[in-house]
Amino acid sequence: MSHRPRRPFGRPILAVGALLALLIGCAHPAPTVIRPLRAAPGADPRPVRFVVEPGTPQARVNAVRAAWAEAYPRLVALTGLTPPPLTVRLYRTLDRFLEDLKRTGEMPAGDVSLFRHRTLGSPRPILGNLFVPHDLPPREVICYDLVSAFFDALSDRAYRKAKWLDVGVSEVWAQRLCRAKSRYRRGRLFLPLATLATEGGWSKLREGSGVKLYLARGQAALVVETLLEKLGDQRFVGLLRELRRSSVEEALRKTLGLGVAGLEDLVRARHFKGFIAPPPLREVTVPDFPGRVLVQEGLPPARVEAVTRAYRHAHEELLKLMGRAPQRQNLRLFATRARFLEDLSYVAGMTEETVDFFRKGTAGAPRPIDGEFYVPPDMNTPGVCHELTHQFFEALAGDAYQRAKWLDEGLAEHFEHRLCGGDARPRPLGRFIPLARIASSHGWHELMEQGQAGPIYTEARLVVTLLGEKLGDARLVDLVRKVATAPLGTALEKTMGLTLAQLEQLARERFWTMAPRGPASRTATRPVATRPARLVTEAGVSRRRVKQLVALYARATSRLARHTGVTPPAQTLRIYRTREAMLRDLETVGGLPRPILQRFGKGTPPPPWKGHLYVPPEMTPPELCRLLSRVFVEERWPTYDWAMWLGVGYVNYLARQTCPTGAPWPRPRAPFVPLRSMVSKRDWVRRLDQGQFEALGTEALLVVKLLVERFGEASLAAVLADLYQLSLGEALRKNLHLAEEEIASLVRERYWSE
């Protein structure tokens, strides 16, 4: 292997350079140059230069060297050429990365801002430099950027006229040659290749919601996969070489025998066959509405009126507060969730993975996308106000919500309550999560997928409530404006004179110190209400049944108050002769959407809802005791549903203790369900929809019964109390010295071995 020739007087020049660097670069120490990594045999014999910012972990440096050693020789073997020598620049901080983009990469300030706000991750190679930022996996950056360098060398920078080909090659080759993690997902909507041919077309995708950007990356990869299947590796490399002297249309015809239109037909038939877009929604006229209203057939007119009225009211009030309206929206109202999901695919352009996020119930509806406002059948009117607030946030601050997620969601929760009568101010759910962890969209959605939606939405709302109390509406809106051009921490200091750490401390003192910490911290503070706050009966219900249920209410509430030490507000007792009347009241009085009502129409008793107990005709006294037990447990431990098998099991156990019937304990009649799959509310509801109501309730009751027998009820209550501060596993180990798997083993041995 040859070495670079030594220059005359190299040592004195280097010494002077080092001295100048020491004198000039005190604020930003110069990156150190580590020992050059020689290319593998058969690759470019010239060394590659690795420049590393001081303080970068050695493991990260080693990962970069390993990725280079793996990918570079393979790309040389595949393409038969070597690009000019490259310098790999590895960073520990964002500031130094941005500085080098301007200084070494000669990037305009406007483009650098895209990387400052992390709208873009890393640039393609610039002037022979590969930039590896501090917050991206180095292996993936090296793989993708190396592929881009070889693409430019093969095609003479043809990405300017065939950007879809450049993106697709990067995706496919990076995965094939260096096992990089896939960054694209497939969707159902096909975008014309003409819109993906230039940098301008991709910039438009990025400037909007960004949703279709992932779809476009996936489609570009599918097009390249199709070309590789038809041409093979060598002819495909020949296609890239042909782009040096020919247009995309001519190069495709010479190598594939088809033009761009023919290639599009080929890709559609290969990867998009069977995807048929649904018919368009029907437009209805709504007077004085700031946009269009599109409605799915079968949606009741009353639903259209309620949603549009809430939208119009929230729009007027938000415009007064914020002073700038978002673009006009197409309000899309759906009668079924299936059609809602179809429009997310074919209109919004979401990938299949993102649509699954809404299909599984992780989230109810997306924020408005590119002027389309999606209203699924289970969205209530406060939810409409919530999503519209997101649009006003974007009108003031653009895409800054992606790096100020807790402010964005907290503001939406705050105005949802103020403008549309959302839920009253909640209590903190669990321990305080650092605001830095829920500042980015990535961190927010990561916690949502872990079943932490309730805690983070509650925390965001409480923090913004605190900001509103300290600043007032005008300065709160000013904070949103400042976030558009400055980091969240800087904007907060300019507006409020506080750092993020100081705001966190204020929020902890204001809200989290009030949260209960243990079984003895919540005691009865009001007289026990042994009679319902209000009694509502459907015509035809017998006096005997009413008298029996009212007497049971009095006995049960008295016993539960003594047992739990809390006294929740008296409930409205609603007694029905027909289930149809109960479902009607759940919709009109309770405000429940129809998809949720269908669950209670199948025999599942409705839970206590907003101070009302709904008693269907077939409800027995023990079932009413269960509802009352849930009211008291929820008052004592609001986070009881963070661990559904524990919370529901304790509610059922408490109901048996409060209203003893003499009946034997139930026996399991279904296979044992792993406890880990019964922790989150989402998994629990999914199993309820599969008809497992009795099986889940029985298993949860038997688990709690065994734990009470072995450890006592006080220890179990301590677990429920510790859910404010600890995860379920930590609370179990602290109070019972057992893990979930050990509890499951004990329960199986005790009840399911028979």
Helices and strands as residue ranges (DSSP letters): H 10-24, E 32-33, E 49-52, H 58-79, E 87-90, H 94-103, H 109-116, E 129-132, H 138-155, G 158-160, H 163-178, G 193-196, H 199-207, H 211-242, H 248-255, H 260-271, E 282-284, E 291-295, H 301-322, E 329-333, H 337-346, H 352-359, E 372-375, H 381-397, G 398-402, H 405-420, G 435-438, H 441-449, H 453-471, H 473-483, H 488-496, H 500-510, G 512-514, G 519-521, E 534-537, H 543-564, E 572-575, H 579-588, H 594-600, E 612-615, H 621-636, G 640-642, H 644-658, G 675-678, H 681-689, H 693-711, H 713-722, H 728-735, H 740-747, I 748-752
